[in-house]
């Protein structure tokens, strides 16, 4: 029992306790998050990271986070973060050092921050997610600027009409 406790503590200290794996598209239907996808509204899964306790399901609409208490608990909390309502920002990718067994992607959806450890053998696939999240953030920024410019134009037009 003491050896098992020591092993768990060592795994937590070294960051080995919850290293995620990137799931192949052919296996998307086998993850828990697939049950919460709005297929009837055209939502599609593009990327999945599964760890012992969590799943991160990236779709054309946003992120579905199936949050588990622990690897041994069946309790799950499903949280949805839609691109429409929350901006993606602060995207970083930390590659592995010599002795590291994992790489890490960090990003925020609105006020919610995520840090996901992934097996370092899957760096090339994680780079694709990194690039996609950066680009989504850029597009959201451009859209926000366009909306703001449109609102300012309407305000100016309304003021001009009010004066005449």
Secondary structure by P-SEA (a helix, b strand, c coil): caaaaaaaaaaaaacccbbbbbbcccccccccccccccccccccccbbbbcccbbbbbcccbbbbbccccccccbbbbbbbbcccccccbbbbbbbcccccbbbbbbbcccbbbbbbccccaaaaaaaaaaaaaaaaaaaaaaaaaaaaaaaaaaaaaaaaaac
